[in-house]
C-alpha cells in the first residue's frame, strides 16, 4: 500500500469523490494507514465540506501546493508511521 495518496476532484475515469467513496469501503482494512489528501483547484466550500465528511481524509488542500504544505503533509505522515510502530 502507498503511504500517501493525493486525490484531485477532476481525474479521468473516476472523479475524486468517487475515489473517496471507493476507499471508504476499505479504510478499516489495508487503507487504514494510508494518508489521503484531496488536492484541488476548486474554491467551492461545498466541495471542501463534502470531502471532509470522509473521516479518513487527512486534509483538503488547494493547488498549487507550496513547499510548506507538502512538508506539513510529510510530517503528519511520518508521525502516523511512528505511532504504528
PyMOL Python script that loads the backbone (N, CA, C, O; Angstrom):
from pymol import cmd

cmd.read_pdbstr("""\
ATOM      1  N   UNK A   1       0.848  -1.181   0.000  1.00  0.00           N
ATOM      2  CA  UNK A   1       0.000   0.000   0.000  1.00  0.00           C
ATOM      3  C   UNK A   1       0.894   1.245   0.000  1.00  0.00           C
ATOM      4  O   UNK A   1       1.976   1.237   0.588  1.00  0.00           O
ATOM      5  N   UNK A   2       0.445   2.295  -0.651  1.00  0.00           N
ATOM      6  CA  UNK A   2       1.209   3.542  -0.614  1.00  0.00           C
ATOM      7  C   UNK A   2       1.095   4.197   0.766  1.00  0.00           C
ATOM      8  O   UNK A   2       0.161   3.914   1.516  1.00  0.00           O
ATOM      9  N   UNK A   3       2.028   5.051   1.086  1.00  0.00           N
ATOM     10  CA  UNK A   3       1.967   5.802   2.342  1.00  0.00           C
ATOM     11  C   UNK A   3       1.027   6.989   2.226  1.00  0.00           C
ATOM     12  O   UNK A   3       0.388   7.385   3.201  1.00  0.00           O
ATOM     13  N   UNK A   4       0.947   7.559   1.016  1.00  0.00           N
ATOM     14  CA  UNK A   4       0.174   8.784   0.828  1.00  0.00           C
ATOM     15  C   UNK A   4      -0.452   8.778  -0.568  1.00  0.00           C
ATOM     16  O   UNK A   4       0.165   8.335  -1.537  1.00  0.00           O
ATOM     17  N   UNK A   5      -1.686   9.275  -0.651  1.00  0.00           N
ATOM     18  CA  UNK A   5      -2.373   9.421  -1.930  1.00  0.00           C
ATOM     19  C   UNK A   5      -2.899  10.845  -2.015  1.00  0.00           C
ATOM     20  O   UNK A   5      -3.588  11.316  -1.111  1.00  0.00           O
ATOM     21  N   UNK A   6      -2.570  11.529  -3.109  1.00  0.00           N
ATOM     22  CA  UNK A   6      -3.110  12.856  -3.389  1.00  0.00           C
ATOM     23  C   UNK A   6      -4.200  12.685  -4.434  1.00  0.00           C
ATOM     24  O   UNK A   6      -3.946  12.195  -5.534  1.00  0.00           O
ATOM     25  N   UNK A   7      -5.407  13.090  -4.088  1.00  0.00           N
ATOM     26  CA  UNK A   7      -6.577  12.898  -4.944  1.00  0.00           C
ATOM     27  C   UNK A   7      -7.054  14.250  -5.446  1.00  0.00           C
ATOM     28  O   UNK A   7      -7.250  15.177  -4.660  1.00  0.00           O
ATOM     29  N   UNK A   8      -7.239  14.361  -6.751  1.00  0.00           N
ATOM     30  CA  UNK A   8      -7.802  15.579  -7.326  1.00  0.00           C
ATOM     31  C   UNK A   8      -9.293  15.349  -7.558  1.00  0.00           C
ATOM     32  O   UNK A   8      -9.720  14.216  -7.779  1.00  0.00           O
ATOM     33  N   UNK A   9     -10.072  16.403  -7.508  1.00  0.00           N
ATOM     34  CA  UNK A   9     -11.505  16.261  -7.805  1.00  0.00           C
ATOM     35  C   UNK A   9     -11.722  15.856  -9.249  1.00  0.00           C
ATOM     36  O   UNK A   9     -12.594  15.041  -9.549  1.00  0.00           O
ATOM     37  N   UNK A  10     -10.929  16.426 -10.145  1.00  0.00           N
ATOM     38  CA  UNK A  10     -11.106  16.172 -11.581  1.00  0.00           C
ATOM     39  C   UNK A  10     -10.034  15.207 -12.068  1.00  0.00           C
ATOM     40  O   UNK A  10      -8.915  15.604 -12.395  1.00  0.00           O
ATOM     41  N   UNK A  11     -10.402  13.941 -12.108  1.00  0.00           N
ATOM     42  CA  UNK A  11      -9.488  12.903 -12.592  1.00  0.00           C
ATOM     43  C   UNK A  11     -10.201  12.127 -13.692  1.00  0.00           C
ATOM     44  O   UNK A  11     -11.430  12.060 -13.709  1.00  0.00           O
ATOM     45  N   UNK A  12      -9.437  11.540 -14.612  1.00  0.00           N
ATOM     46  CA  UNK A  12     -10.066  10.721 -15.656  1.00  0.00           C
ATOM     47  C   UNK A  12     -10.596   9.415 -15.059  1.00  0.00           C
ATOM     48  O   UNK A  12     -10.082   8.936 -14.048  1.00  0.00           O
ATOM     49  N   UNK A  13     -11.588   8.865 -15.667  1.00  0.00           N
ATOM     50  CA  UNK A  13     -12.193   7.586 -15.272  1.00  0.00           C
ATOM     51  C   UNK A  13     -13.044   7.690 -14.015  1.00  0.00           C
ATOM     52  O   UNK A  13     -14.180   7.216 -14.004  1.00  0.00           O
ATOM     53  N   UNK A  14     -12.521   8.298 -12.959  1.00  0.00           N
ATOM     54  CA  UNK A  14     -13.206   8.345 -11.666  1.00  0.00           C
ATOM     55  C   UNK A  14     -12.864   9.698 -11.028  1.00  0.00           C
ATOM     56  O   UNK A  14     -11.687  10.035 -10.897  1.00  0.00           O
ATOM     57  N   UNK A  15     -13.881  10.478 -10.630  1.00  0.00           N
ATOM     58  CA  UNK A  15     -13.555  11.758 -10.003  1.00  0.00           C
ATOM     59  C   UNK A  15     -13.127  11.536  -8.549  1.00  0.00           C
ATOM     60  O   UNK A  15     -13.234  10.425  -8.029  1.00  0.00           O
ATOM     61  N   UNK A  16     -12.653  12.576  -7.910  1.00  0.00           N
ATOM     62  CA  UNK A  16     -12.128  12.457  -6.555  1.00  0.00           C
ATOM     63  C   UNK A  16     -13.136  11.940  -5.554  1.00  0.00           C
ATOM     64  O   UNK A  16     -12.781  11.156  -4.673  1.00  0.00           O
ATOM     65  N   UNK A  17     -14.386  12.358  -5.668  1.00  0.00           N
ATOM     66  CA  UNK A  17     -15.407  11.891  -4.733  1.00  0.00           C
ATOM     67  C   UNK A  17     -15.729  10.415  -4.954  1.00  0.00           C
ATOM     68  O   UNK A  17     -15.967   9.679  -3.996  1.00  0.00           O
ATOM     69  N   UNK A  18     -15.736   9.986  -6.200  1.00  0.00           N
ATOM     70  CA  UNK A  18     -15.944   8.561  -6.477  1.00  0.00           C
ATOM     71  C   UNK A  18     -14.803   7.734  -5.895  1.00  0.00           C
ATOM     72  O   UNK A  18     -15.020   6.644  -5.367  1.00  0.00           O
ATOM     73  N   UNK A  19     -13.587   8.262  -5.997  1.00  0.00           N
ATOM     74  CA  UNK A  19     -12.434   7.571  -5.427  1.00  0.00           C
ATOM     75  C   UNK A  19     -12.560   7.466  -3.907  1.00  0.00           C
ATOM     76  O   UNK A  19     -12.287   6.414  -3.329  1.00  0.00           O
ATOM     77  N   UNK A  20     -12.975   8.556  -3.266  1.00  0.00           N
ATOM     78  CA  UNK A  20     -13.137   8.530  -1.810  1.00  0.00           C
ATOM     79  C   UNK A  20     -14.227   7.545  -1.394  1.00  0.00           C
ATOM     80  O   UNK A  20     -14.084   6.847  -0.390  1.00  0.00           O
ATOM     81  N   UNK A  21     -15.316   7.487  -2.161  1.00  0.00           N
ATOM     82  CA  UNK A  21     -16.371   6.506  -1.873  1.00  0.00           C
ATOM     83  C   UNK A  21     -15.816   5.089  -1.974  1.00  0.00           C
ATOM     84  O   UNK A  21     -16.116   4.240  -1.134  1.00  0.00           O
ATOM     85  N   UNK A  22     -15.016   4.835  -2.992  1.00  0.00           N
ATOM     86  CA  UNK A  22     -14.400   3.523  -3.168  1.00  0.00           C
ATOM     87  C   UNK A  22     -13.486   3.200  -1.984  1.00  0.00           C
ATOM     88  O   UNK A  22     -13.548   2.106  -1.424  1.00  0.00           O
ATOM     89  N   UNK A  23     -12.642   4.157  -1.611  1.00  0.00           N
ATOM     90  CA  UNK A  23     -11.727   3.958  -0.479  1.00  0.00           C
ATOM     91  C   UNK A  23     -12.481   3.743   0.823  1.00  0.00           C
ATOM     92  O   UNK A  23     -12.013   3.017   1.701  1.00  0.00           O
ATOM     93  N   UNK A  24     -13.630   4.360   0.952  1.00  0.00           N
ATOM     94  CA  UNK A  24     -14.428   4.245   2.177  1.00  0.00           C
ATOM     95  C   UNK A  24     -14.756   2.788   2.491  1.00  0.00           C
ATOM     96  O   UNK A  24     -14.927   2.429   3.656  1.00  0.00           O
ATOM     97  N   UNK A  25     -14.843   1.959   1.476  1.00  0.00           N
ATOM     98  CA  UNK A  25     -15.134   0.541   1.672  1.00  0.00           C
ATOM     99  C   UNK A  25     -13.958  -0.193   2.294  1.00  0.00           C
ATOM    100  O   UNK A  25     -14.147  -1.238   2.917  1.00  0.00           O
ATOM    101  N   UNK A  26     -12.735   0.336   2.138  1.00  0.00           N
ATOM    102  CA  UNK A  26     -11.526  -0.371   2.552  1.00  0.00           C
ATOM    103  C   UNK A  26     -10.746   0.328   3.658  1.00  0.00           C
ATOM    104  O   UNK A  26      -9.684  -0.151   4.054  1.00  0.00           O
ATOM    105  N   UNK A  27     -11.247   1.439   4.159  1.00  0.00           N
ATOM    106  CA  UNK A  27     -10.491   2.242   5.112  1.00  0.00           C
ATOM    107  C   UNK A  27     -10.239   1.500   6.430  1.00  0.00           C
ATOM    108  O   UNK A  27      -9.262   1.800   7.115  1.00  0.00           O
ATOM    109  N   UNK A  28     -11.065   0.571   6.788  1.00  0.00           N
ATOM    110  CA  UNK A  28     -10.872  -0.168   8.036  1.00  0.00           C
ATOM    111  C   UNK A  28      -9.810  -1.248   7.890  1.00  0.00           C
ATOM    112  O   UNK A  28      -9.278  -1.730   8.890  1.00  0.00           O
ATOM    113  N   UNK A  29      -9.503  -1.627   6.680  1.00  0.00           N
ATOM    114  CA  UNK A  29      -8.527  -2.685   6.436  1.00  0.00           C
ATOM    115  C   UNK A  29      -7.199  -2.122   5.994  1.00  0.00           C
ATOM    116  O   UNK A  29      -6.575  -1.342   6.714  1.00  0.00           O
ATOM    117  N   UNK A  30      -6.765  -2.513   4.819  1.00  0.00           N
ATOM    118  CA  UNK A  30      -5.431  -2.116   4.363  1.00  0.00           C
ATOM    119  C   UNK A  30      -5.271  -0.620   4.130  1.00  0.00           C
ATOM    120  O   UNK A  30      -4.148  -0.117   4.138  1.00  0.00           O
ATOM    121  N   UNK A  31      -6.364   0.099   3.923  1.00  0.00           N
ATOM    122  CA  UNK A  31      -6.272   1.536   3.668  1.00  0.00           C
ATOM    123  C   UNK A  31      -6.165   2.353   4.953  1.00  0.00           C
ATOM    124  O   UNK A  31      -5.967   3.566   4.885  1.00  0.00           O
ATOM    125  N   UNK A  32      -6.288   1.729   6.108  1.00  0.00           N
ATOM    126  CA  UNK A  32      -6.361   2.482   7.358  1.00  0.00           C
ATOM    127  C   UNK A  32      -5.088   3.265   7.673  1.00  0.00           C
ATOM    128  O   UNK A  32      -5.139   4.232   8.433  1.00  0.00           O
ATOM    129  N   UNK A  33      -3.964   2.873   7.112  1.00  0.00           N
ATOM    130  CA  UNK A  33      -2.718   3.570   7.406  1.00  0.00           C
ATOM    131  C   UNK A  33      -2.252   4.473   6.269  1.00  0.00           C
ATOM    132  O   UNK A  33      -1.158   5.034   6.332  1.00  0.00           O
ATOM    133  N   UNK A  34      -3.067   4.615   5.239  1.00  0.00           N
ATOM    134  CA  UNK A  34      -2.716   5.461   4.095  1.00  0.00           C
ATOM    135  C   UNK A  34      -3.226   6.879   4.354  1.00  0.00           C
ATOM    136  O   UNK A  34      -4.388   7.073   4.709  1.00  0.00           O
ATOM    137  N   UNK A  35      -2.359   7.855   4.175  1.00  0.00           N
ATOM    138  CA  UNK A  35      -2.743   9.258   4.317  1.00  0.00           C
ATOM    139  C   UNK A  35      -3.300   9.727   2.984  1.00  0.00           C
ATOM    140  O   UNK A  35      -2.591   9.749   1.978  1.00  0.00           O
ATOM    141  N   UNK A  36      -4.573  10.101   2.980  1.00  0.00           N
ATOM    142  CA  UNK A  36      -5.225  10.537   1.746  1.00  0.00           C
ATOM    143  C   UNK A  36      -5.577  12.019   1.887  1.00  0.00           C
ATOM    144  O   UNK A  36      -6.215  12.434   2.855  1.00  0.00           O
ATOM    145  N   UNK A  37      -5.148  12.798   0.902  1.00  0.00           N
ATOM    146  CA  UNK A  37      -5.417  14.230   0.855  1.00  0.00           C
ATOM    147  C   UNK A  37      -6.150  14.564  -0.432  1.00  0.00           C
ATOM    148  O   UNK A  37      -5.819  14.045  -1.498  1.00  0.00           O
ATOM    149  N   UNK A  38      -7.146  15.433  -0.329  1.00  0.00           N
ATOM    150  CA  UNK A  38      -7.804  15.983  -1.503  1.00  0.00           C
ATOM    151  C   UNK A  38      -7.006  17.224  -1.905  1.00  0.00           C
ATOM    152  O   UNK A  38      -6.823  18.138  -1.101  1.00  0.00           O
ATOM    153  N   UNK A  39      -6.540  17.251  -3.138  1.00  0.00           N
ATOM    154  CA  UNK A  39      -5.766  18.368  -3.666  1.00  0.00           C
ATOM    155  C   UNK A  39      -6.503  18.867  -4.902  1.00  0.00           C
ATOM    156  O   UNK A  39      -6.687  18.118  -5.862  1.00  0.00           O
ATOM    157  N   UNK A  40      -6.920  20.118  -4.883  1.00  0.00           N
ATOM    158  CA  UNK A  40      -7.775  20.590  -5.967  1.00  0.00           C
ATOM    159  C   UNK A  40      -7.647  22.093  -6.183  1.00  0.00           C
ATOM    160  O   UNK A  40      -7.149  22.821  -5.323  1.00  0.00           O
ATOM    161  N   UNK A  41      -8.094  22.529  -7.315  1.00  0.00           N
ATOM    162  CA  UNK A  41      -8.157  23.962  -7.601  1.00  0.00           C
ATOM    163  C   UNK A  41      -9.562  24.504  -7.330  1.00  0.00           C
ATOM    164  O   UNK A  41      -9.821  25.689  -7.536  1.00  0.00           O
ATOM    165  N   UNK A  42     -10.459  23.644  -6.873  1.00  0.00           N
ATOM    166  CA  UNK A  42     -11.837  24.059  -6.594  1.00  0.00           C
ATOM    167  C   UNK A  42     -11.875  25.025  -5.410  1.00  0.00           C
ATOM    168  O   UNK A  42     -11.230  24.801  -4.385  1.00  0.00           O
ATOM    169  N   UNK A  43     -12.635  26.093  -5.572  1.00  0.00           N
ATOM    170  CA  UNK A  43     -12.803  27.067  -4.497  1.00  0.00           C
ATOM    171  C   UNK A  43     -14.169  26.943  -3.828  1.00  0.00           C
ATOM    172  O   UNK A  43     -14.516  27.756  -2.971  1.00  0.00           O
ATOM    173  N   UNK A  44     -14.939  25.940  -4.213  1.00  0.00           N
ATOM    174  CA  UNK A  44     -16.285  25.777  -3.670  1.00  0.00           C
ATOM    175  C   UNK A  44     -16.239  25.201  -2.253  1.00  0.00           C
ATOM    176  O   UNK A  44     -15.657  24.143  -2.015  1.00  0.00           O
ATOM    177  N   UNK A  45     -16.854  25.910  -1.336  1.00  0.00           N
ATOM    178  CA  UNK A  45     -16.915  25.438   0.047  1.00  0.00           C
ATOM    179  C   UNK A  45     -17.651  24.111   0.140  1.00  0.00           C
ATOM    180  O   UNK A  45     -17.333  23.285   0.995  1.00  0.00           O
ATOM    181  N   UNK A  46     -18.635  23.899  -0.734  1.00  0.00           N
ATOM    182  CA  UNK A  46     -19.381  22.635  -0.727  1.00  0.00           C
ATOM    183  C   UNK A  46     -18.467  21.453  -1.058  1.00  0.00           C
ATOM    184  O   UNK A  46     -18.659  20.360  -0.524  1.00  0.00           O
ATOM    185  N   UNK A  47     -17.476  21.658  -1.932  1.00  0.00           N
ATOM    186  CA  UNK A  47     -16.516  20.594  -2.232  1.00  0.00           C
ATOM    187  C   UNK A  47     -15.668  20.285  -1.007  1.00  0.00           C
ATOM    188  O   UNK A  47     -15.413  19.120  -0.701  1.00  0.00           O
ATOM    189  N   UNK A  48     -15.235  21.320  -0.312  1.00  0.00           N
ATOM    190  CA  UNK A  48     -14.435  21.136   0.902  1.00  0.00           C
ATOM    191  C   UNK A  48     -15.239  20.374   1.951  1.00  0.00           C
ATOM    192  O   UNK A  48     -14.744  19.416   2.545  1.00  0.00           O
ATOM    193  N   UNK A  49     -16.475  20.800   2.176  1.00  0.00           N
ATOM    194  CA  UNK A  49     -17.322  20.154   3.186  1.00  0.00           C
ATOM    195  C   UNK A  49     -17.587  18.692   2.838  1.00  0.00           C
ATOM    196  O   UNK A  49     -17.520  17.820   3.704  1.00  0.00           O
ATOM    197  N   UNK A  50     -17.884  18.432   1.580  1.00  0.00           N
ATOM    198  CA  UNK A  50     -18.155  17.056   1.154  1.00  0.00           C
ATOM    199  C   UNK A  50     -16.907  16.189   1.329  1.00  0.00           C
ATOM    200  O   UNK A  50     -16.994  15.066   1.826  1.00  0.00           O
ATOM    201  N   UNK A  51     -15.761  16.702   0.926  1.00  0.00           N
ATOM    202  CA  UNK A  51     -14.515  15.938   1.060  1.00  0.00           C
ATOM    203  C   UNK A  51     -14.214  15.644   2.524  1.00  0.00           C
ATOM    204  O   UNK A  51     -13.868  14.517   2.875  1.00  0.00           O
ATOM    205  N   UNK A  52     -14.344  16.644   3.367  1.00  0.00           N
ATOM    206  CA  UNK A  52     -14.012  16.468   4.775  1.00  0.00           C
ATOM    207  C   UNK A  52     -15.048  15.640   5.536  1.00  0.00           C
ATOM    208  O   UNK A  52     -14.842  15.310   6.704  1.00  0.00           O
ATOM    209  N   UNK A  53     -16.148  15.309   4.885  1.00  0.00           N
ATOM    210  CA  UNK A  53     -17.123  14.422   5.524  1.00  0.00           C
ATOM    211  C   UNK A  53     -16.605  12.985   5.581  1.00  0.00           C
ATOM    212  O   UNK A  53     -17.149  12.155   6.309  1.00  0.00           O
ATOM    213  N   UNK A  54     -15.558  12.695   4.813  1.00  0.00           N
ATOM    214  CA  UNK A  54     -14.907  11.384   4.872  1.00  0.00           C
ATOM    215  C   UNK A  54     -13.911  11.439   6.023  1.00  0.00           C
ATOM    216  O   UNK A  54     -12.889  12.119   5.930  1.00  0.00           O
ATOM    217  N   UNK A  55     -14.203  10.736   7.095  1.00  0.00           N
ATOM    218  CA  UNK A  55     -13.407  10.846   8.316  1.00  0.00           C
ATOM    219  C   UNK A  55     -11.952  10.439   8.131  1.00  0.00           C
ATOM    220  O   UNK A  55     -11.088  10.898   8.879  1.00  0.00           O
ATOM    221  N   UNK A  56     -11.664   9.593   7.159  1.00  0.00           N
ATOM    222  CA  UNK A  56     -10.296   9.133   6.942  1.00  0.00           C
ATOM    223  C   UNK A  56      -9.445  10.122   6.153  1.00  0.00           C
ATOM    224  O   UNK A  56      -8.223   9.985   6.114  1.00  0.00           O
ATOM    225  N   UNK A  57     -10.076  11.120   5.521  1.00  0.00           N
ATOM    226  CA  UNK A  57      -9.337  12.099   4.731  1.00  0.00           C
ATOM    227  C   UNK A  57      -8.498  12.961   5.666  1.00  0.00           C
ATOM    228  O   UNK A  57      -9.016  13.511   6.638  1.00  0.00           O
ATOM    229  N   UNK A  58      -7.218  13.078   5.379  1.00  0.00           N
ATOM    230  CA  UNK A  58      -6.299  13.816   6.248  1.00  0.00           C
ATOM    231  C   UNK A  58      -6.327  15.316   6.006  1.00  0.00           C
ATOM    232  O   UNK A  58      -5.901  16.085   6.869  1.00  0.00           O
ATOM    233  N   UNK A  59      -6.818  15.749   4.851  1.00  0.00           N
ATOM    234  CA  UNK A  59      -6.873  17.178   4.601  1.00  0.00           C
ATOM    235  C   UNK A  59      -7.372  17.513   3.210  1.00  0.00           C
ATOM    236  O   UNK A  59      -7.444  16.658   2.328  1.00  0.00           O
ATOM    237  N   UNK A  60      -7.713  18.772   3.038  1.00  0.00           N
ATOM    238  CA  UNK A  60      -8.202  19.326   1.779  1.00  0.00           C
ATOM    239  C   UNK A  60      -7.288  20.491   1.458  1.00  0.00           C
ATOM    240  O   UNK A  60      -7.287  21.484   2.185  1.00  0.00           O
ATOM    241  N   UNK A  61      -6.521  20.399   0.404  1.00  0.00           N
ATOM    242  CA  UNK A  61      -5.541  21.421   0.057  1.00  0.00           C
ATOM    243  C   UNK A  61      -5.821  21.986  -1.327  1.00  0.00           C
ATOM    244  O   UNK A  61      -6.189  21.264  -2.254  1.00  0.00           O
ATOM    245  N   UNK A  62      -5.638  23.293  -1.440  1.00  0.00           N
ATOM    246  CA  UNK A  62      -5.827  23.950  -2.725  1.00  0.00           C
ATOM    247  C   UNK A  62      -4.517  23.964  -3.505  1.00  0.00           C
ATOM    248  O   UNK A  62      -3.434  24.144  -2.947  1.00  0.00           O
ATOM    249  N   UNK A  63      -4.655  23.767  -4.823  1.00  0.00           N
ATOM    250  CA  UNK A  63      -3.494  23.854  -5.704  1.00  0.00           C
ATOM    251  C   UNK A  63      -3.246  25.315  -6.043  1.00  0.00           C
ATOM    252  O   UNK A  63      -4.191  26.104  -6.048  1.00  0.00           O
ATOM    253  N   UNK A  64      -2.053  25.687  -6.316  1.00  0.00           N
ATOM    254  CA  UNK A  64      -0.852  24.855  -6.320  1.00  0.00           C
ATOM    255  C   UNK A  64      -0.362  24.617  -4.898  1.00  0.00           C
ATOM    256  O   UNK A  64      -0.540  25.457  -4.016  1.00  0.00           O
ATOM    257  N   UNK A  65       0.256  23.465  -4.692  1.00  0.00           N
ATOM    258  CA  UNK A  65       0.817  23.143  -3.396  1.00  0.00           C
ATOM    259  C   UNK A  65       2.134  23.883  -3.208  1.00  0.00           C
ATOM    260  O   UNK A  65       2.942  23.995  -4.130  1.00  0.00           O
ATOM    261  N   UNK A  66       2.328  24.379  -2.004  1.00  0.00           N
ATOM    262  CA  UNK A  66       3.597  25.025  -1.680  1.00  0.00           C
ATOM    263  C   UNK A  66       4.527  24.015  -1.018  1.00  0.00           C
ATOM    264  O   UNK A  66       4.097  22.941  -0.597  1.00  0.00           O
ATOM    265  N   UNK A  67       5.769  24.363  -0.933  1.00  0.00           N
ATOM    266  CA  UNK A  67       6.746  23.515  -0.249  1.00  0.00           C
ATOM    267  C   UNK A  67       6.337  23.322   1.212  1.00  0.00           C
ATOM    268  O   UNK A  67       6.514  22.237   1.766  1.00  0.00           O
ATOM    269  N   UNK A  68       5.799  24.354   1.830  1.00  0.00           N
ATOM    270  CA  UNK A  68       5.387  24.286   3.230  1.00  0.00           C
ATOM    271  C   UNK A  68       4.240  23.281   3.423  1.00  0.00           C
ATOM    272  O   UNK A  68       4.237  22.522   4.392  1.00  0.00           O
ATOM    273  N   UNK A  69       3.290  23.278   2.519  1.00  0.00           N
ATOM    274  CA  UNK A  69       2.154  22.363   2.622  1.00  0.00           C
ATOM    275  C   UNK A  69       2.621  20.922   2.439  1.00  0.00           C
ATOM    276  O   UNK A  69       2.198  20.037   3.182  1.00  0.00           O
ATOM    277  N   UNK A  70       3.482  20.682   1.463  1.00  0.00           N
ATOM    278  CA  UNK A  70       3.994  19.327   1.231  1.00  0.00           C
ATOM    279  C   UNK A  70       4.802  18.864   2.441  1.00  0.00           C
ATOM    280  O   UNK A  70       4.695  17.708   2.852  1.00  0.00           O
ATOM    281  N   UNK A  71       5.602  19.750   3.010  1.00  0.00           N
ATOM    282  CA  UNK A  71       6.378  19.413   4.204  1.00  0.00           C
ATOM    283  C   UNK A  71       5.451  19.066   5.369  1.00  0.00           C
ATOM    284  O   UNK A  71       5.706  18.108   6.099  1.00  0.00           O
ATOM    285  N   UNK A  72       4.393  19.827   5.544  1.00  0.00           N
ATOM    286  CA  UNK A  72       3.416  19.561   6.607  1.00  0.00           C
ATOM    287  C   UNK A  72       2.767  18.185   6.416  1.00  0.00           C
ATOM    288  O   UNK A  72       2.628  17.429   7.378  1.00  0.00           O
ATOM    289  N   UNK A  73       2.375  17.863   5.200  1.00  0.00           N
ATOM    290  CA  UNK A  73       1.761  16.562   4.921  1.00  0.00           C
ATOM    291  C   UNK A  73       2.748  15.435   5.206  1.00  0.00           C
ATOM    292  O   UNK A  73       2.375  14.407   5.772  1.00  0.00           O
ATOM    293  N   UNK A  74       3.995  15.625   4.817  1.00  0.00           N
ATOM    294  CA  UNK A  74       5.024  14.617   5.063  1.00  0.00           C
ATOM    295  C   UNK A  74       5.246  14.413   6.555  1.00  0.00           C
ATOM    296  O   UNK A  74       5.367  13.276   7.012  1.00  0.00           O
ATOM    297  N   UNK A  75       5.302  15.492   7.316  1.00  0.00           N
ATOM    298  CA  UNK A  75       5.498  15.389   8.759  1.00  0.00           C
ATOM    299  C   UNK A  75       4.338  14.645   9.423  1.00  0.00           C
ATOM    300  O   UNK A  75       4.563  13.809  10.298  1.00  0.00           O
ATOM    301  N   UNK A  76       3.114  14.938   9.020  1.00  0.00           N
ATOM    302  CA  UNK A  76       1.951  14.232   9.573  1.00  0.00           C
ATOM    303  C   UNK A  76       1.996  12.746   9.239  1.00  0.00           C
ATOM    304  O   UNK A  76       1.651  11.902  10.065  1.00  0.00           O
ATOM    305  N   UNK A  77       2.423  12.440   8.027  1.00  0.00           N
ATOM    306  CA  UNK A  77       2.516  11.045   7.611  1.00  0.00           C
ATOM    307  C   UNK A  77       3.576  10.316   8.442  1.00  0.00           C
ATOM    308  O   UNK A  77       3.351   9.191   8.887  1.00  0.00           O
ATOM    309  N   UNK A  78       4.713  10.948   8.648  1.00  0.00           N
ATOM    310  CA  UNK A  78       5.785  10.331   9.427  1.00  0.00           C
ATOM    311  C   UNK A  78       5.387  10.151  10.888  1.00  0.00           C
ATOM    312  O   UNK A  78       5.742   9.148  11.508  1.00  0.00           O
ATOM    313  N   UNK A  79       4.653  11.114  11.444  1.00  0.00           N
ATOM    314  CA  UNK A  79       4.164  10.974  12.822  1.00  0.00           C
ATOM    315  C   UNK A  79       3.212   9.793  12.925  1.00  0.00           C
ATOM    316  O   UNK A  79       3.236   9.056  13.911  1.00  0.00           O
ATOM    317  N   UNK A  80       2.386   9.613  11.925  1.00  0.00           N
ATOM    318  CA  UNK A  80       1.453   8.483  11.908  1.00  0.00           C
ATOM    319  C   UNK A  80       2.176   7.157  11.838  1.00  0.00           C
ATOM    320  O   UNK A  80       1.764   6.190  12.479  1.00  0.00           O
ATOM    321  N   UNK A  81       3.247   7.098  11.071  1.00  0.00           N
ATOM    322  CA  UNK A  81       4.034   5.858  10.966  1.00  0.00           C
ATOM    323  C   UNK A  81       4.703   5.522  12.292  1.00  0.00           C
ATOM    324  O   UNK A  81       4.806   4.351  12.659  1.00  0.00           O
ATOM    325  N   UNK A  82       5.166   6.561  13.022  1.00  0.00           N
ATOM    326  CA  UNK A  82       5.790   6.318  14.317  1.00  0.00           C
ATOM    327  C   UNK A  82       4.786   5.733  15.305  1.00  0.00           C
ATOM    328  O   UNK A  82       5.136   4.869  16.109  1.00  0.00           O
ATOM    329  N   UNK A  83       3.547   6.197  15.250  1.00  0.00           N
ATOM    330  CA  UNK A  83       2.504   5.667  16.149  1.00  0.00           C
ATOM    331  C   UNK A  83       2.164   4.213  15.844  1.00  0.00           C
ATOM    332  O   UNK A  83       1.759   3.471  16.739  1.00  0.00           O
ATOM    333  N   UNK A  84       2.326   3.801  14.589  1.00  0.00           N
ATOM    334  CA  UNK A  84       2.011   2.437  14.186  1.00  0.00           C
ATOM    335  C   UNK A  84       3.016   1.451  14.769  1.00  0.00           C
ATOM    336  O   UNK A  84       2.688   0.285  14.986  1.00  0.00           O
ATOM    337  N   UNK A  85       4.224   1.909  15.020  1.00  0.00           N
ATOM    338  CA  UNK A  85       5.296   1.000  15.452  1.00  0.00           C
ATOM    339  C   UNK A  85       5.243   0.702  16.920  1.00  0.00           C
ATOM    340  O   UNK A  85       6.078  -0.046  17.429  1.00  0.00           O
TER     341      UNK A  85
END
""", "prot")
cmd.dss("prot")
cmd.show_as("cartoon", "prot")
cmd.util.cbc("prot")
cmd.orient("prot")
